[in-house]
Every structure is written in structure tokens, then in C-alpha cells.
């Protein structure tokens, strides 16, 4: 690893992380260099071929910042080809893309190609600092402690990323969190769709605002409508006073519509209006309410089949489908580290503790590793 050592005689040398930057605009390179050179060793490249040779001839940098619109050769009009080559030869190298726009197609392609983050041009020093620090912190934890598997989301929930597939999900969540678009999360029951939604919220600019979950399958249509959109006094029997709905309560935050496939068709039309212009009316009201809420929807049904059977609106699907996240079932990510993490989270309290460490039965761990996980639920701890 290429580093620069600091420190005078008798002092322990301090190694600085090495950051490579690729951009055809010399002004951008100069600005990035001024922003990072006091803390990092920075290598600048204006040509993709030069960077590619450097990656093959010398130690791999700790981080790569790469222009999304860089041209590798005359047959390429963007960085897709170069990004694929780097990912094939240096799969563990964190890459931050520098893009000129927040176009959804660019974000989707970048995350699928393995980019860790995206910074939009024109950017400020604080934007670079934040992205670089977060990226190096995450990659440093993985390098020094391969058993670091969880991202705490609240007191009782963590995002478990022990497998390669879940690390890909983490990267996708990080990228889409910055785009502030609707997200549709698909997957079987018990695969962690709600946890992924919480992770997107935590990584987004709305993280300091409310995150609310509504289960669309847990209540009848009329009750679900009042829960989501609120009601005015006298709107129905028992409505003795006005009450705001979840969308008003969650204004400027994130709302998770779980089991969206079970939402009644009449409410789907009302939700479509919220996604289009952010407005709706409370039950019993003639006035319109305007909100700014990010919508994340989750379902375990086959949406395409539901559209074909006319039980789910096609226009609502395309509004919700700003980005699709597919959660793999647990049987496709059975790794020992993930099992251990789940046991730490779910089993520590029922089992005895000796010198601060929970003691687990070896047969229980072996059984969990070899089981089929058909229901996507970990073994009971009782």
C-alpha cells in the first residue's frame, strides 16, 4: 500500500491513507488535492489508461475517486468499462464516483457496478471530507476486523452484513439513500426488508427526522386510510376530534409502507397522488394538505403478477419503483459469521454469561448452520 510517512527523529512514523483521483478536468483534480493533501497521500490522474497501469504496477490505494464521465478510449462514453475492469482485478478497492447529475440511471448503474458512494458536482470540501471519512472508516473496519458485521440502527436492531450479498445490499442502500427517491424493497417474509428501510433512512439526509412504519395488511381499508391520511372531527362515528395521519406526522421524514401489495385499490389511487405532488386530503376535509415525505414500500408478493391480475396499479408501481432492492432469503446467505451475529443479537440474554461472554451450545450453532432456513427465521432461543 502506497503511503507517506510523517514524524521527526525518535517519533513513530504516521502512515497516511493513499487516495487516487481520476478526472479529466485539471481544475477538479487541483481542488481535490487541496482538500485532501493535508491528511492523505493523493495521486492524481487525468487519463484512465494511466490509472489502470498504476493499479497494476504499484500498491493498491486505499480509496479511488473516479469521474463518472471519464473516457477510457474512443469506443467508451463513460466509466462503465473501466469500473468493470477495476472491480474484476481489485474487488476490495472502495470507489467513490464523481458525477455531474443525480440521474437515477447513473446511480443504479454505479451501485450495481460496485461503487461505494457518489458525490455530485459541483461539490464542496465538506462533501469530499464526509464521503472519504465514511468510506475509509467502513473499509478499515472490514480490513482489521472481519467479524464486524452489524450496523446499529436503534437499540434493538442492527443491519447484518456478514455475506458478500449483504455487503452489496449495504452499498446499494448507501447510494440510493443520497438520491432521495422512492424505493421498492422486494423479498420473502423475514428477509429484513424493514431493516433495509431503516438503513436507507439512517444514511439519508432525513436521518434526523421521523421514521414510521405502517403495515398495510394489518387493518381494514377504512382504518388504514384514516391511519395514513388522518381525519377531521365528525368524519365518521367516533371521530370526536381531528387527528393527523402518518404522512403528516412523518413530514420531512421517511415512511415505510410494509406489505404494500395488500393495500386496497381505492387507497392506491390516493397514495399515487401523494407520490405525484405530495398532497392529499384528510377524511372529512375539503382542504388539501401538502407534505414532503420519502416513501419506501416493501412487499413479499409478486408485483408483476399482481399488476397482471389487476390487484395492484401499474402506475403506482412505476411511481414506487424509483429503485428496487431485492433482499435475498437467509438460505442464500448462510455464513458462520452471520449465524454468530444473529445469536449474539437474539440469544445472549437467555443463556448464561461468564466474565461478560454469553455461552452457547455448540449443537445449536451447528444445527443453525446446516438447517435450510426455509422460513427465513432463526432458530428459537427458548
N, C-alpha and C positions, 0 to 999 in steps of 0.2 A: 504494500500500500504506500503510495507516494505521500509523504508528509514533510512538513517543515518543522525543525526542532528549534525551540526557543529556550532562553535561560543562559545565565552567565556561568563563570567558573564556579564549581562547587555546588551548583544547583542542578536538580533533576531536570533533564530535558522535557519540555512540554510538547506533545505531539498535537498538531492541528489537523483536523479532518481535511481531506482533499476534495475539492469540488471542481468538476469540469463543466464548462458552459459552451454550448454551441448555438450561435446565432449569426446570420449573415450581416446583420446591422452592427457596425462597429460602435455606434453610439450606445446601443443596448449593452454590448459587452463591457464598455468602459463604465457604464453606470452600475452594472452588477459587480464589477471588480471593486469599484469604490465602496460599495455597500458591504462587501464580504471580506475584503482583503485583510482587515484588521484582526479577524478571528479565524480565517480559514486560508488554506493554500488554494489559490484559484488558478486554473488553467483555462485559457480562452481559445476558442476555435471558430473560424469563420466558414470552414468547409467541412462537410460531412465525411469526406474521404480521409481528411487529416485526423479527425476524431477517431474514426474506425481503426486507422493504423495505430494510433496511440493506445487504444484499448487492447490491441493485440501485442504491442511491443513492450509496454510498461505495466506497472502495478495498477490494478483497477482502482479508480477513485471511489470515495465513499458515497458520492452523490453526483448525478448528472442533471443539469438543467438544459433543456433542448427546445429550440424553437419548433413549433408545430408546423410551420410553413417553410421549413428549410428544404432545399432541393438537394437530393443526393446525386442525381445525374439527370441527363436530359430527358429521360423517359419517366421521371417521377415528378409530381407536382406538390408532394407533401412528404411528411416524415414517416409515413406508414412503413415503407420498405426498410428504412434504416432502423426504426424502432423494432421491427420484427427480427432483424439481424442481431441487434444488441441483446434482445431478450433470449435469442437462441444461444448465444455464446456467453452472456453474462446474466443469467436468470435472477441472481440475487441483487443486482445493482439497482438501487432506488432511482427512479426517473421522475422529474418534475417537468411537465410540458409548459412552454410559454406560448400562449395563444392570443390572437387578436380579437376573438369574439367568444361569446358563451353559447355558440350554436350547439344544439342538442346532439347533432350527428357527430360533432367533433368530440364532445365529452364521452359519448357512448363508445366511439372507436378507440379513444385514448384509454379508457378503463378496460376494454376488452383486450387491448394490446399490452396491458400490464403497467400503465403509468400509475405512479403513486399519488400525484396531485396535479392540479392545473392552476397556473397563475395567469390572470388576464392582463394584457397590455392595454393601455399604459399602466404600469404598476409603480408602487412606492417602495421605499426601503423597508417599511414595516411589513408589507406584503411578502417580500422575499425572506425577511428575517423569520416571520412566523412559519412559513411553509418549510423553510430549511430546518429550523429547530425541531418542528414536529416530525419531519421525515427522518432526520438523523437520530432523534430520540427513539422512534419506533424501531428503526433498523438496528440501532445499538443494543436495544433490549433483546432482540431476536438473536443477535450475534453472540452476546455474552451470556445469555440465559435462555436456552432453547425451550425451557419449561414454562416461560412466561406466556400464559395462554389467554388470560382474561382481561377484558377492558371493563372496569366497573362503570355501571350506568346509574344505579341507585343503590340503596342499602341492601337490596335483596336480589339484584340482577346484574349479571356480567355477560358480555359478549365473548363466547368461547371460540378461539381461532386456532386450534391445535393442528388442523389438517390444512393441506395446501388449498383445497377448495374453499375453506372458510377464510383463509387469508385473502383469497381472490374476492370473496364477498365483502370483506372489510375494505379492500381498496375501492371496490365499486361504490360502497356506501359513502366513503370519504369524498369521492369525486362528485357523486350526484347530490351530496349534501350542500355543496357550494353552488349548485346550479339553481336551487330554489324552484323546482318544477314538481308536478305531481309524480308520485311513484306508485307502481303496482307491484306488490310482493306476492309471488305465487309459490305454493308448496303444500305438501301434505300437512295434516294436523300434527302439531308437536315438533315441527322442524325449526321453530324460532323466528317466525315472521314478526311477532310483536317485538322481540329483542332487536331484530334488524331495524325496525322502525324507530325504536328508541335510540339506536346508534346513529342513524341518519340525523335525528333531531339534535343529538348531543354534539355532532360535528358541524352543524349548520349555524348560520348567523342568528337563528331563532332559539338557540340553546338556553338563553336566559329567560325565555318566555315559557308558557304552559305547554305541556304535552298531555293530551287527553285521548283516551281510547273509548270507542263506542262499539259494542258488539251488535251488529245489525240483525243477528239471528236470535237474540236473546229476548226480544219483546215484539208485540204485535205492531202493525203498521201505524195505527193512530198514536200509540205511545212513543214509538220511535220518532215520529215526526215532531212531536212536542219536545222530545229529549234533544233532538238535533237543532231545531229552529226556535224553540220557545213558544210561549203563548201569552195572550192578553187576558186580563181579568174578564170572566164571563164567556170565554171562548167555548167552554163546554162545562158540563155539570161537575162541580168540584173545583173549578178554576177560580178561587176566591181572590187571587191577586196575580199580577203579571209575573212572569218568570222568564229570564233569558235562557236560550238554549246553549248547547255545547259550542256552536260556532261563535256565538257572541262571547262566551266565557273564554274561549281559546283565541280571541282576536290577537293577531301578530305572532301566534304560536303555531303548533303543529297538532293536527288531529288525525288519529288512526281509525279508519273505518274497517273494523275487522269483520270477516265474513260478508264482504260487500256483495257477493253473489247471491245472498239471501235477501237483499233489500227489495221491497215491493216495487213494481214498475212505476206506480204513481210518485213515489219518493225519488226514484231515479231521475225523473224529469226535473224535480226541484233541486236535486244535487247538481245536475248538469248546469242549471242556471248559476249556481254558486261558483262552479268552476269557470264559467264563461266570464262573468263580470263581478263576482264577489258579493252579489246582492240576493236577498230573499225577504220574505215577509213572515212574521210570527203568525201562529194560528190565531184567527180572530182579528187580525190587523190589516188595514188597507195601506199602511205606510211601509216603505222598504228600508231594510237595514243593510248597511254596507260593512263588510269585514275583509280583513286580509289574513287568511289562514292557509297554511300549506296542508294539502290533503295527501295522506298516504293511505292506500287501500290494500287490503290483504284478503286472500281467499284460497280455499283448497279445492275449489271446483274447476272444471274445465271451462274456462271463459268462452272459448271459441264454440264449444258445444252449446253453452247457454245462449249465445247470440243466435246460433242456428235454430234453436228451439224457441226463440222469441221471449225468453225469460230475462234476458239482460240486454239493455240498449246498446247498439253498436256505437252510436255517437258518444255515449258515456264512456265506453271502453277506450275510445281513442283520446278522450279528454284525460282520463286517468292514466293512460299508458304513456306518460312523458318519458318514463324509464321503467323497464321491467327487471325485477330482481327475482331470480329463481333460487329458492332455498333447497339444497339437496337433503334427502332423507338421511337419518342417522346411520342407516345401514351402508351408506356410501362414504361415510367419514368415521369409520370405526378405528380409532387410533388409541394407543395406550395412554398418551398424554391427555387426550380429550376425556377418556374414561376417568382418569385420576382427577381431572379438574371437576368433572361432574360429581365425583364422590366427595371432593373437598366441599363443594357447594351444598350438596344435598344430604351428606351422611355424617358430617362432623359432629353435630350435636347429639344424635342418638348413640354414638359409640364412645367408649371411654377415652379419656385423654391422659397421657403420661408425659410429664415435662412439656406440656404445651402442644403435643402432637397427637392427633387422632389415630387410633389403632383400628385398622380394617382387616376383616377376614380375607385371607388370600383366595379362598374358594369363591367368595363373592366377586372379587375383581376378575378372576378367570372366567366366571360364568358370564359376566357382563361383556367381556371381550369376545367370547365365542357365540353369544346369543345373536339372533337375527335382527333385533331391534324393529320388529315388524310394525309395532305401534308408534314408533318414534318416541317412546317414553323410557327413561332409565329405570332400572330395577327399583322396586320399592325398598325403602330403608327400614321398614318395620316388618 
